[in-house]
Every structure is written in C-alpha cells, then in structure tokens.
Amino acid sequence: MKISIAFYKGKGGRLHNIIRWWTKSIYSHAELILPDQTWISISPLYNSKIESKRKLLVDNLQWDFVPLDIDSEQLQTILDFFKETEGCGYDWVGMLLSQFLPFHIKRKGKWYCSEWIAYALRIACVVDWKIIKIYDRADLSPGVLHNIVEKVNSDKAKKIQS
C-alpha cells in the first residue's frame, strides 16, 4: 500500500513566501496522505492543531506528491502516532529557533508540518534513521523533507534495479 507526502508549492500568502525565501525551497508546507486519502497535517496558522481531514478538491498544480510504499504495521504505527499527537499545537518557537541555531529545537507537544511528518516516517520505519538523522538535523523544513523522501524512493529504485 502507499502513502504520499504532499508538498505545497502554490502561491499562498505572505507567510508561504517568507517560508520559501527563508528555506530556499519552492515548498512552504507539507501534508501526509494516508491510503484512504485522509490528509494529516498542521498548518502554520496561529491556533492550528494537528488534525486529519478529507480534501475533496485538490489543485494538483499547487502540490507535488511523493508516494512511499508502506506495510500495514507501518500504517498502524503512523495512525497510533497521529492519535497520540492529534490536537497538538504549532511549534513556532521550535521552528524559528531551529532556523537560527545550529541544532534542532523541539518543544514538547508542539510540531510544525514537515517535522511531524519526518517523525511519523521515522517512528514507523518508513524512512531509515540513517537517512533522516533527526538527531543531527536542525532544519526539517518542507524542502528538506522533500529531499529526504525523494532519496528514499531513489535508494529503493536502485535496489530494485540491482
């Protein structure tokens, strides 16, 4: 089965432009899409919380999608992680300080979009810890997450070909 990571590259507002400029990426936001097409994310709005939702209309020109193969155990781990973190708020302090300091700042019970997805993928063993290196990465921006999941797919393709 597959999940996808959706990376937002649409115009968006001022906040999206600042995120793109600061992170030097075309992506300003990321969401995790489950096999049943439920989207899980936290938006960078002031009172946002981690939540799931169904998106009935998606402008595919505003998003890039990276599919990842998972098994049922990995899916259950992601769902368990979601249940544990559902309703947690946005980590403005951690996100901003991690951009200015040479190490990752993580506030308990707070997340930003790409950070939550990176942790979910790591906890579920969808992405090997040697690739994601959360412990040694200050920047977990949407652009960095995109590079990580593209590397995972590239490494899997190489293994299949050899």
C-alpha positions in Angstrom: 0.0 0.0 0.0 1.1 3.6 -0.4 1.0 6.9 1.4 2.0 10.2 -0.1 3.6 13.3 1.1 2.1 16.4 -0.5 4.3 19.4 -0.8 2.7 22.8 -1.3 4.2 24.9 -4.0 1.2 27.1 -4.8 1.2 30.8 -4.4 -0.2 31.1 -0.9 0.1 34.2 1.1 2.8 36.2 2.7 3.7 33.5 5.2 4.2 31.0 2.4 6.5 33.4 0.6 8.6 34.0 3.8 9.0 30.3 4.4 10.1 29.7 0.8 12.5 32.6 0.8 14.0 31.6 4.2 14.3 27.9 3.4 15.4 28.5 -0.2 12.8 26.0 -1.4 9.8 26.0 -3.7 7.8 24.3 -0.9 6.2 26.0 2.0 4.1 23.3 3.6 3.7 19.5 3.7 0.9 17.1 4.5 0.8 13.3 4.8 -1.9 11.5 2.8 -3.0 8.1 4.0 -4.1 5.2 1.8 -7.8 6.1 2.3 -7.0 9.7 1.1 -7.2 11.3 4.6 -4.7 14.2 4.8 -2.9 14.7 8.2 -1.2 18.0 8.9 -0.8 21.1 10.9 -0.9 24.4 9.1 1.3 27.4 10.1 -1.7 29.4 11.3 -1.6 30.8 14.8 -4.1 28.4 16.5 -3.5 25.4 14.3 -3.6 21.9 15.7 -2.6 18.5 14.2 -5.7 17.2 12.5 -6.9 14.9 9.8 -9.3 16.0 7.0 -10.6 15.0 3.7 -9.8 17.2 0.7 -12.3 16.8 -1.9 -10.9 19.3 -4.4 -7.1 19.5 -4.7 -5.4 21.6 -7.3 -2.6 19.3 -8.4 -0.8 22.2 -10.0 -0.2 23.6 -6.5 1.1 20.4 -4.9 3.9 17.9 -5.6 3.2 14.4 -4.4 5.8 11.8 -3.4 4.4 8.3 -2.9 6.0 5.9 -0.4 5.4 2.2 0.0 4.4 1.0 3.5 3.0 -2.1 5.0 0.0 -2.5 7.4 2.2 -2.4 10.5 3.8 0.9 9.4 0.4 2.4 8.7 -0.8 1.4 12.1 2.3 3.0 13.7 1.5 6.2 11.8 -2.1 6.1 13.0 -1.0 5.5 16.6 1.4 8.4 16.4 -1.4 10.6 15.0 -3.7 9.6 17.8 -1.0 10.4 20.4 -0.3 13.9 18.8 -3.7 14.8 17.5 -4.6 18.3 18.7 -1.0 19.4 19.5 -0.3 23.0 18.5 2.1 24.6 16.1 5.7 24.9 17.2 6.5 28.5 16.2 9.3 28.7 18.8 11.0 25.4 17.7 10.6 26.1 14.0 12.0 29.6 14.2 14.9 28.8 16.6 15.8 25.7 14.6 16.4 28.0 11.6 18.7 30.4 13.6 20.6 27.9 15.7 22.8 25.0 14.5 20.7 22.4 16.3 17.1 21.2 16.3 14.7 22.8 18.9 11.8 20.6 19.8 9.1 21.8 22.2 7.1 19.0 23.8 3.6 18.8 22.5 4.2 21.2 19.6 5.0 20.4 16.0 5.3 22.0 12.5 4.2 20.3 9.4 7.3 18.8 8.0 8.8 18.0 11.4 5.7 15.9 12.4 5.8 14.0 9.1 9.5 13.3 9.5 8.9 11.9 12.9 6.0 9.8 11.8 8.0 8.3 8.9 11.0 7.6 11.2 8.9 6.1 14.0 7.1 3.9 11.5 10.4 2.8 10.0 9.3 4.1 6.6 12.5 6.1 6.5 15.7 4.6 7.9 17.2 6.7 10.8 20.5 6.8 8.9 18.8 8.8 6.1 16.6 11.1 8.2 19.0 11.7 11.1 16.5 13.7 13.1 19.0 13.7 16.0 21.6 15.6 13.8 19.4 17.9 11.8 18.5 21.4 12.7 16.4 22.0 9.6 13.3 19.9 8.9 11.6 22.3 6.5 9.3 21.1 3.8 12.1 21.4 1.2 14.4 19.2 3.4 11.7 16.7 3.9 11.1 16.6 0.1 14.8 15.8 -0.4 14.7 13.1 2.2 11.6 11.3 0.8 13.0 11.6 -2.8 16.2 10.0 -1.6 14.3 7.1 0.0 12.5 6.5 -3.3 15.7 6.8 -5.3 17.5 4.3 -3.0 14.6 1.8 -3.3 14.7 2.1 -7.1 18.4 1.4 -7.2 17.9 -1.7 -5.0 15.2 -3.0 -7.3 17.4 -2.4 -10.4 20.4 -4.3 -9.0 
